[in-house]
Amino acid sequence: MPTSIAVTVPDAGWRLRVERVVELDAEVWVLAQLRREPVMAAQAISKSETTIPVALPEKKLRVLVAGKTWAWANEEPYEFVTSLDDVARRAGPVRMLFPAMAK
């Protein structure tokens, strides 16, 4: 199982953070958030990478990422969603493997 995830972003000011990892009956979902930091950053297409903070069970992995604001189609095999809260509600009963971090 992967120990990190990475997303191609428009510039080096973007940060990717794992918010939650949940286990469903047949899948494990990694819920991640992209944010553009309000700092000067290199204006070149970059990768934002983060570590998955827990060991993942041997189940189908689904990575859902919120916060994308650009129009190109990313090559990463992830689902880009509008809101992680909507995804969490849609999941129904889950086993929390990694709780939401303090904001």
Secondary structure, DSSP 8 states (H G I E B T S, - for coil): --SEEEEEESSTTEEEEEEEEEE-SSEEEEEEEEEE-SS----S-EEEEEE-SS---SSEEEEEEE-----S---SS-EEES-HHHHHHHH-S-EEEE-----
